[in-house]
Amino acid sequence: MTVEVKAEDVAVPVAEELLKETKEAVEEVKDEKDNCKAKVVEKSSSYREESNFPSDLKENERKALNELKAKLEEAILGNNLLKKEEKKEASKKFVCDGEEKEEKEKDQAGEECEKEAEKKEECEKKAEKEAEKKEECEAEKNSEEKPNECVDVEVDKDVSIWGVPLLPSKGDEGTNIVLLKFLRARDFKVNDAFQMLEKTLQWRKEFKIDSILEEEFGPELNSAAYMSGVDLQGHPICYNIFGVLDNEEIYQKTLGDEQKREQFLRWRVQLMEKGIQKLDFKPGCVNSLVQINDLKNLPGPSKKEVRAAVNKAVALLQDNYPEFVAKNIFINVPFWYFAFHSLLSPFLTQRTKSKLVFARPSKVTETLIKYVPIQEIPIQYGGLKRENDYEFSVSDGEASEVVIKAGSSEVIEMPATEAESTFIWDLNVLGWEVNYAEEFVPNDKNSYTMIIQKGKKMGSDEAPIRKTFKSQESGKIVLTIKNCSGKKKKMFYRYKIKKTSC
């Protein structure tokens, strides 16, 4: 038996939670009758994000999708998408509203309820039956003492989620994609997927999702999680840096009491909704996110409220945003985390395992560039992206990548044909340990070469370089990078030249 342990959406998994889940998984395997062993997930180096084209689905998956669509169509047209308990409460409110008003006006409500118990029960049964059959309720129009209010039950054919219509007969291609998310989250078990969808719709109504995008929260939380850039496949990226919550001042402002913790949940859900707005629910298009979780400076055991709030946020996102994560990348991972993951690994499904990526502190940039363009990686993680960057933008294109062999040098030239030019360049060498020099070489042979920076040995902990140089005459910037180590190095750079304003 394979026990699926979700690793969805945002997460800074807590050691205690992981250990608990691991123990539960192990115990479940031990309790199997016939002493059967847990199935080992087969490794697949070629595992890819699953297709949303119906023609690419397996036969059982296509069958499950059609069954779920039929079930959903029937539920929507029959006005049965809400839970039975809610329909019962709604019927009691609409049809028996007159009786409820009467009870409130009487001082001895308990005695009156006993006397009219049979009549009330009959009314409730009738109301529920009428709601299910979409019949118009009729009340006594001439009654002055007990006027019953009648409400027409209308079928909401426009019910939707994330802007995608859910009524299959509308033929929206996004409907299949949304339903496939719920099916995959429940292993293509139709009834389970339908119940999950039903609960999600109910939660969205109770949580008032429709208004959440207009809500404003304090700036303190902006550094804890934010959307920034896209990966190599175009998935929007969400960074989760919950280590900032270890700061006592930020902690008190964001999670200091119950009301603030509830605001924290709404803020995190709002961020998820903002990310989903960047998606396109069409086959072959991007309809999932990438989560990058920074585990550096995780809040300690004394910050129980932080862990509780984060775990609650994770649970909400797992339950109500299924299969919205293409990759879940954990960076600055401490040693103990790998130990727990090795315990969990045999119990993870292939779908979950394919999304998980882990990087030690020394391998953060090296890991991220496998999935994210260097110009989209924030500078604090070894990339070239700077906050409020007014020099480079997405329209400037990708950075160039060069491999420098051990003991060899690489020369980069940036020519300017006009005088009064401004050179701007970014450069980063993974792991550095190189000699680096900068100079300006004028086109006029009678002019002198200008040394911008003498050759300097760059240590392994150097940050990416951003330089600006203004020239009075035409010429070129020459960068020389010599690999001093015994290993090849990857270098990334980009530059632009613009006319210096007067």
Phi and psi in degrees as a GROMACS rama.xvg file:
@    title "Ramachandran Plot"
@    xaxis  label "Phi"
@    yaxis  label "Psi"
@TYPE xy
-101.771  121.285  THR-2
-94.2243  120.667  VAL-3
-86.901  119.335  GLU-4
-106.843  112.668  VAL-5
-68.717  144.371  LYS-6
-134.167  53.1672  ALA-7
-92.4688  155.043  GLU-8
63.723  -93.5255  ASP-9
-119.456  155.176  VAL-10
-177.495  133.575  ALA-11
-121.119  86.7548  VAL-12
-58.3307  140.032  PRO-13
-97.5446  141.445  VAL-14
-56.4723  -43.402  ALA-15
-61.9414  -39.7268  GLU-16
-66.9338  -42.0675  GLU-17
-62.6364  -43.1184  LEU-18
-63.8607  -40.5934  LEU-19
-62.2245  -46.7429  LYS-20
-62.8613  -38.4088  GLU-21
-63.3321  -45.8882  THR-22
-62.2806  -41.3896  LYS-23
-63.1763  -40.5952  GLU-24
-64.49  -42.4745  ALA-25
-65.1001  -42.4065  VAL-26
-63.8317  -37.8799  GLU-27
-64.1206  -37.5981  GLU-28
-67.5658  -40.4999  VAL-29
-64.9875  -31.3592  LYS-30
-79.074  -3.27953  ASP-31
-62.2287  134.966  GLU-32
-73.6898  162.571  LYS-33
67.6022  8.71789  ASP-34
52.5218  36.2887  ASN-35
-77.0442  146.855  CYS-36
-86.749  154.423  LYS-37
-66.67  138.564  ALA-38
-67.4318  136.097  LYS-39
-89.9927  128.954  VAL-40
-69.8565  126.58  VAL-41
-70.2985  138.933  GLU-42
-74.9944  144.817  LYS-43
-146.633  102.888  SER-44
-72.4381  -15.9424  SER-45
-103.227  16.0158  SER-46
-64.4741  130.81  TYR-47
-124.96  163.641  ARG-48
-59.9531  134.707  GLU-49
-68.3059  142.948  GLU-50
-75.5309  147.627  SER-51
-105.753  6.81083  ASN-52
-78.9225  125.001  PHE-53
-53.259  -34.3528  PRO-54
-67.4795  -20.7352  SER-55
-89.676  -8.33811  ASP-56
-74.696  151.736  LEU-57
-71.0523  163.011  LYS-58
-59.4218  -44.0801  GLU-59
-68.0861  -31.6385  ASN-60
-71.0929  -41.3339  GLU-61
-65.0986  -38.8928  ARG-62
-64.9592  -43.1343  LYS-63
-63.8518  -40.1825  ALA-64
-61.9578  -44.7171  LEU-65
-64.6749  -38.6406  ASN-66
-66.2646  -41.0389  GLU-67
-66.8358  -38.6911  LEU-68
-63.6453  -42.4546  LYS-69
-64.9716  -41.2423  ALA-70
-65.5285  -40.0793  LYS-71
-69.9512  -40.722  LEU-72
-58.837  -46.4171  GLU-73
-63.8095  -40.3447  GLU-74
-67.2122  -41.1132  ALA-75
-69.7166  -48.4347  ILE-76
-67.0572  -29.6331  LEU-77
-88.1993  2.78229  GLY-78
56.3755  37.953  ASN-79
-114.032  20.0285  ASN-80
-74.2122  -25.3363  LEU-81
-78.0899  161.232  LEU-82
-66.8858  152.633  LYS-83
-59.5639  -36.9432  LYS-84
-62.5835  -38.6325  GLU-85
-69.3495  -40.6754  GLU-86
-63.1259  -37.8303  LYS-87
-65.2055  -44.3605  LYS-88
-64.4545  -40.1381  GLU-89
-64.2438  -41.673  ALA-90
-64.2769  -41.731  SER-91
-62.4249  -37.9144  LYS-92
-70.3429  -44.1431  LYS-93
-77.2213  -49.1573  PHE-94
-83.1741  -36.9938  VAL-95
-105.213  26.3201  CYS-96
-61.61  -35.3779  ASP-97
-62.5489  -40.709  GLY-98
-68.8172  -36.0923  GLU-99
-65.1895  -39.5355  GLU-100
-64.9468  -39.0397  LYS-101
-65.0374  -40.5068  GLU-102
-64.2948  -36.6414  GLU-103
-66.4248  -28.3432  LYS-104
-82.6045  -14.7112  GLU-105
-94.3962  141.04  LYS-106
-76.3362  -30.2963  ASP-107
-109.738  69.9874  GLN-108
-66.4259  -35.0444  ALA-109
-62.1571  -43.2803  GLY-110
-67.3346  -39.8481  GLU-111
-65.6374  -37.3602  GLU-112
-64.6874  -37.4257  CYS-113
-67.2499  -41.2099  GLU-114
-66.1161  -33.7018  LYS-115
-110.499  23.3512  GLU-116
-58.8399  -44.9505  ALA-117
-64.9222  -41.4255  GLU-118
-64.7783  -39.7649  LYS-119
-68.1841  -41.273  LYS-120
-63.9131  -40.7314  GLU-121
-63.5555  -37.4456  GLU-122
-65.7043  -41.9851  CYS-123
-64.4983  -43.7776  GLU-124
-62.5881  -42.3831  LYS-125
-64.2609  -41.4376  LYS-126
-64.0397  -43.4511  ALA-127
-64.9673  -41.2935  GLU-128
-64.1965  -42.108  LYS-129
-66.9969  -35.6832  GLU-130
-66.9855  -38.8983  ALA-131
-69.5573  -33.489  GLU-132
-92.2018  3.98692  LYS-133
59.4869  29.7255  LYS-134
-87.2453  148.196  GLU-135
-75.1626  130.832  GLU-136
-77.9085  145.061  CYS-137
-121.811  131.922  GLU-138
-117.234  165.194  ALA-139
-74.522  113.669  GLU-140
-76.1137  -28.2132  LYS-141
-94.1553  0.0525809  ASN-142
-77.9606  124.888  SER-143
-93.1115  -32.3926  GLU-144
-81.5684  -36.4597  GLU-145
-130.167  72.2871  LYS-146
-76.0623  120.363  PRO-147
-90.8074  130.072  ASN-148
-87.5285  129.849  GLU-149
-105.09  139.378  CYS-150
-130.264  128.094  VAL-151
-71.8327  134.256  ASP-152
-92.6182  114.459  VAL-153
-104.417  144.704  GLU-154
-86.9166  125.702  VAL-155
-90.6662  92.9147  ASP-156
-79.086  -8.30998  LYS-157
-98.9844  13.6186  ASP-158
-58.5876  133.898  VAL-159
-146.511  170.523  SER-160
-146.246  130.797  ILE-161
55.0995  33.3391  TRP-162
79.4163  6.15951  GLY-163
-107.003  123.275  VAL-164
-61.0024  139.684  PRO-165
-97.0206  -15.2042  LEU-166
-72.9576  109.423  LEU-167
-56.8453  -34.6225  PRO-168
-67.0681  -10.8985  SER-169
-71.8919  -19.4325  LYS-170
75.2976  19.1478  GLY-171
-74.8256  128.374  ASP-172
-68.0675  -17.537  GLU-173
-73.105  -22.1078  GLY-174
-60.3192  -45.0466  THR-175
-58.8847  -41.3181  ASN-176
-65.2642  -43.8409  ILE-177
-64.0309  -45.6245  VAL-178
-65.6638  -35.0486  LEU-179
-64.1725  -32.2473  LEU-180
-62.5869  -45.6097  LYS-181
-68.883  -37.0256  PHE-182
-65.315  -44.0543  LEU-183
-66.2183  -33.8718  ARG-184
-68.2751  -20.9988  ALA-185
-119.912  30.0704  ARG-186
54.7186  35.2035  ASP-187
60.6046  29.3295  PHE-188
-90.2703  110.922  LYS-189
-59.4149  -49.5245  VAL-190
-62.8254  -41.4217  ASN-191
-65.2359  -40.2246  ASP-192
-66.0186  -40.2844  ALA-193
-64.3639  -43.5232  PHE-194
-63.9014  -38.2873  GLN-195
-63.9873  -43.2726  MET-196
-62.7957  -43.3559  LEU-197
-61.4016  -43.3453  GLU-198
-67.4645  -36.3079  LYS-199
-64.6091  -44.1764  THR-200
-62.0951  -39.9864  LEU-201
-65.8693  -43.4362  GLN-202
-62.5851  -42.5687  TRP-203
-61.5321  -35.8045  ARG-204
-69.2116  -45.6058  LYS-205
-70.0797  -34.4879  GLU-206
-82.1792  -6.87973  PHE-207
57.7673  55.2938  LYS-208
-64.9423  -32.5513  ILE-209
-57.6731  -27.1204  ASP-210
-105.692  0.0979498  SER-211
-70.3296  -28.7431  ILE-212
-69.0134  -22.4295  LEU-213
-88.7167  -8.78043  GLU-214
-75.6008  148.098  GLU-215
-114.293  137.314  GLU-216
-123.529  163.514  PHE-217
-63.6188  152.792  GLY-218
-68.8286  -12.7037  PRO-219
-60.7205  -31.6034  GLU-220
-82.2208  -13.3068  LEU-221
-60.9271  -28.8423  ASN-222
-85.1946  -10.4105  SER-223
-82.7135  -28.4255  ALA-224
-162.9  141.338  ALA-225
-161.121  156.055  TYR-226
-90.6949  135.632  MET-227
-159.169  113.57  SER-228
75.1412  -174.267  GLY-229
-135.139  159.045  VAL-230
-86.9595  -171.678  ASP-231
-64.5131  -23.203  LEU-232
-98.0908  2.17707  GLN-233
91.6438  8.07532  GLY-234
-73.6087  131.033  HIS-235
-60.3782  145.208  PRO-236
-110.579  133.848  ILE-237
-114.661  123.966  CYS-238
-97.3304  132.211  TYR-239
-118.628  112.264  ASN-240
-122.066  73.6887  ILE-241
-74.9643  -5.02814  PHE-242
-62.0845  -24.1228  GLY-243
-66.4068  -21.1419  VAL-244
-74.8744  -6.02205  LEU-245
-76.3769  -17.2015  ASP-246
-69.056  124.825  ASN-247
-61.4226  -40.2027  GLU-248
-66.3285  -45.7581  GLU-249
-66.1553  -38.8545  ILE-250
-58.1623  -46.1572  TYR-251
-66.4073  -35.1092  GLN-252
-74.4066  -25.5762  LYS-253
-109.204  -31.3333  THR-254
-134.185  19.3016  LEU-255
-67.205  -24.4149  GLY-256
-145.553  176.708  ASP-257
-62.7643  -39.8285  GLU-258
-63.3212  -40.7629  GLN-259
-68.2353  -34.9495  LYS-260
-67.8071  -35.0734  ARG-261
-67.9208  -37.6482  GLU-262
-64.8466  -35.7766  GLN-263
-59.2352  -43.2237  PHE-264
-63.3774  -44.9516  LEU-265
-65.5286  -38.4605  ARG-266
-61.9975  -42.6126  TRP-267
-69.4951  -37.1343  ARG-268
-66.9684  -39.0195  VAL-269
-59.9844  -42.4009  GLN-270
-62.0307  -38.7175  LEU-271
-64.2559  -43.1636  MET-272
-63.8463  -37.462  GLU-273
-64.5988  -38.4059  LYS-274
-65.2504  -39.5271  GLY-275
-66.3388  -28.2512  ILE-276
-63.1798  -20.7576  GLN-277
-85.2806  -4.44168  LYS-278
-91.4381  163.491  LEU-279
-128.796  110.043  ASP-280
-83.0663  67.6227  PHE-281
-134.673  147.29  LYS-282
-56.5517  133.262  PRO-283
85.5122  -7.16741  GLY-284
-100.361  171.512  CYS-285
-79.1976  118.087  VAL-286
-134.338  31.3074  ASN-287
-151.336  165.854  SER-288
-111.079  168.548  LEU-289
-114.233  130.281  VAL-290
-106.19  128.174  GLN-291
-115.927  116.662  ILE-292
-111.029  114.918  ASN-293
-90.0279  114.265  ASP-294
-92.9221  9.60336  LEU-295
-69.6451  136.882  LYS-296
56.0027  45.6  ASN-297
-59.5121  142.866  LEU-298
-56.5287  139.82  PRO-299
-75.2352  178.234  GLY-300
-58.0862  -25.9235  PRO-301
-70.5216  -20.3089  SER-302
-92.3206  63.6153  LYS-303
-65.2022  -32.7729  LYS-304
-65.2214  -35.3523  GLU-305
-63.479  -48.9157  VAL-306
-62.9831  -41.471  ARG-307
-64.2723  -43.0192  ALA-308
-66.3282  -42.4032  ALA-309
-64.5612  -44.2349  VAL-310
-63.0386  -36.8631  ASN-311
-68.1999  -39.4974  LYS-312
-63.9695  -41.9766  ALA-313
-60.7215  -44.0394  VAL-314
-62.2747  -42.8977  ALA-315
-61.3488  -44.0539  LEU-316
-70.9798  -36.5748  LEU-317
-63.8006  -41.3841  GLN-318
-77.6743  -26.5938  ASP-319
-121.246  -2.04737  ASN-320
-134.298  65.6213  TYR-321
-70.1017  141.35  PRO-322
53.1316  41.3457  GLU-323
-102.253  9.20638  PHE-324
-118.866  120.709  VAL-325
-83.1232  -40.9622  ALA-326
-140.921  142.147  LYS-327
-121.385  97.6813  ASN-328
-101.172  124.618  ILE-329
-106.953  123.69  PHE-330
-118.151  162.179  ILE-331
53.754  44.4798  ASN-332
-77.1416  125.52  VAL-333
-72.9596  164.453  PRO-334
-59.8505  -42.1243  PHE-335
-62.5349  -27.1818  TRP-336
-64.6938  -38.9482  TYR-337
-63.48  -35.8785  PHE-338
-63.8425  -43.9137  ALA-339
-67.2049  -38.9779  PHE-340
-64.3754  -36.693  HIS-341
-64.435  -29.7642  SER-342
-74.014  -37.1332  LEU-343
-77.961  -30.4199  LEU-344
-48.7345  -45.2057  SER-345
-63.1893  -17.0847  PRO-346
-102.771  3.14618  PHE-347
-90.4119  142.932  LEU-348
-74.4223  161.678  THR-349
-61.8672  -35.7655  GLN-350
-62.0531  -42.972  ARG-351
-70.9606  -45.3328  THR-352
-61.657  -33.9234  LYS-353
-66.9347  -18.6669  SER-354
-92.8314  -15.2918  LYS-355
-90.2593  131.733  LEU-356
-135.851  136.138  VAL-357
-126.262  140.288  PHE-358
-137.929  127.339  ALA-359
-68.9849  164.014  ARG-360
-54.0634  -35.145  PRO-361
-79.8235  -7.65786  SER-362
-118.999  16.9706  LYS-363
-61.3483  -57.3022  VAL-364
-64.2659  -43.4997  THR-365
-58.451  -36.391  GLU-366
-75.9844  -45.5686  THR-367
-63.0342  -36.0289  LEU-368
-69.871  -9.98722  ILE-369
-73.2153  -22.9515  LYS-370
-122.719  -21.537  TYR-371
-127.379  134.66  VAL-372
-59.0864  142.599  PRO-373
-57.8243  -33.0566  ILE-374
-75.0703  -9.91002  GLN-375
-101.069  -4.97043  GLU-376
-90.3364  127.325  ILE-377
-57.3027  148.67  PRO-378
-59.8424  -31.2909  ILE-379
-67.5299  -14.3803  GLN-380
-109.358  19.5492  TYR-381
87.7151  9.46553  GLY-382
-94.4183  -169.513  GLY-383
-108.211  1.69725  LEU-384
-85.0934  125.059  LYS-385
-115.72  146.991  ARG-386
-68.2012  136.283  GLU-387
52.2607  48.6673  ASN-388
-79.1555  117.234  ASP-389
-98.021  -1.33051  TYR-390
-96.1846  -46.4689  GLU-391
-117.144  143.941  PHE-392
-136.849  178.416  SER-393
-60.1918  -33.4768  VAL-394
-67.7569  -14.9104  SER-395
-77.6086  -5.55342  ASP-396
84.7852  -173.403  GLY-397
-83.3073  156.585  GLU-398
-76.985  152.523  ALA-399
-84.6491  144.52  SER-400
-115.877  133.159  GLU-401
-133.529  136.823  VAL-402
-99.7633  122.897  VAL-403
-103.25  116.494  ILE-404
-67.954  157.52  LYS-405
-59.1373  132.026  ALA-406
76.2683  2.64095  GLY-407
-108.25  171.556  SER-408
-121.762  156.552  SER-409
-130.202  134.909  GLU-410
-116.867  129.927  VAL-411
-113.859  128.353  ILE-412
-115.297  135.54  GLU-413
-124.999  94.4889  MET-414
-84.7834  144.555  PRO-415
-128.658  122.343  ALA-416
-83.7806  -13.3854  THR-417
-115.116  150.653  GLU-418
-75.4718  171.814  ALA-419
55.2565  49.9764  GLU-420
-111.138  151.737  SER-421
-113.543  122.737  THR-422
-97.2698  134.172  PHE-423
-131.62  130.027  ILE-424
-145.597  149.946  TRP-425
-116.443  142.89  ASP-426
-152.216  139.383  LEU-427
-146.683  136.203  ASN-428
-116.392  123.284  VAL-429
-65.3527  120.769  LEU-430
81.0058  -7.14439  GLY-431
40.7109  -120.09  TRP-432
55.5437  50.0969  GLU-433
-134.218  164.38  VAL-434
-94.9503  134.036  ASN-435
-130.831  132.986  TYR-436
-140.113  150.634  ALA-437
-131.909  139.613  GLU-438
-153.53  156.119  GLU-439
-109.222  124.041  PHE-440
-111.264  111.251  VAL-441
-72.4897  155.012  PRO-442
-72.4956  -30.8715  ASN-443
-72.825  116.828  ASP-444
-65.5516  -18.3306  LYS-445
-84.1494  -8.01058  ASN-446
-90.0873  167.152  SER-447
-102.007  146.604  TYR-448
-69.4659  137.308  THR-449
-108.028  124.655  MET-450
-81.8963  117.04  ILE-451
-85.2799  -45.4281  ILE-452
-143.98  126.53  GLN-453
-66.2431  161.501  LYS-454
-55.1221  127.25  GLY-455
-133.134  135.349  LYS-456
-80.5705  121.468  LYS-457
-95.285  125.629  MET-458
-75.0338  168.91  GLY-459
-68.4347  -17.7732  SER-460
-100.663  15.7401  ASP-461
-67.5288  145.482  GLU-462
-85.9265  161.426  ALA-463
-57.1388  147.953  PRO-464
-94.8273  137.5  ILE-465
-129.934  118.905  ARG-466
-128.599  151.868  LYS-467
-132.923  136.473  THR-468
-141.681  130.514  PHE-469
-104.843  126.509  LYS-470
-105.822  147.49  SER-471
-92.4925  -15.3526  GLN-472
-137.873  166.777  GLU-473
-70.7328  151.281  SER-474
167.639  -155.699  GLY-475
-145.265  149.984  LYS-476
-90.464  133.942  ILE-477
-120.712  120.434  VAL-478
-107.462  130.874  LEU-479
-119.165  122.769  THR-480
-122.048  117.24  ILE-481
-111.251  122.73  LYS-482
-77.995  109.933  ASN-483
-89.305  -12.0003  CYS-484
-87.0419  175.38  SER-485
-93.1524  8.86762  GLY-486
-123.339  152.859  LYS-487
-69.8627  151.541  LYS-488
-123.753  146.425  LYS-489
-99.4775  129.603  LYS-490
-121.004  140.076  MET-491
-125.039  137.058  PHE-492
-152.58  159.67  TYR-493
-154.547  155.249  ARG-494
-154.613  163.74  TYR-495
-148.036  153.058  LYS-496
-126.996  129.565  ILE-497
-133.735  155.17  LYS-498
-67.8669  127.561  LYS-499
-69.3337  126.374  THR-500
-77.1323  148.501  SER-501
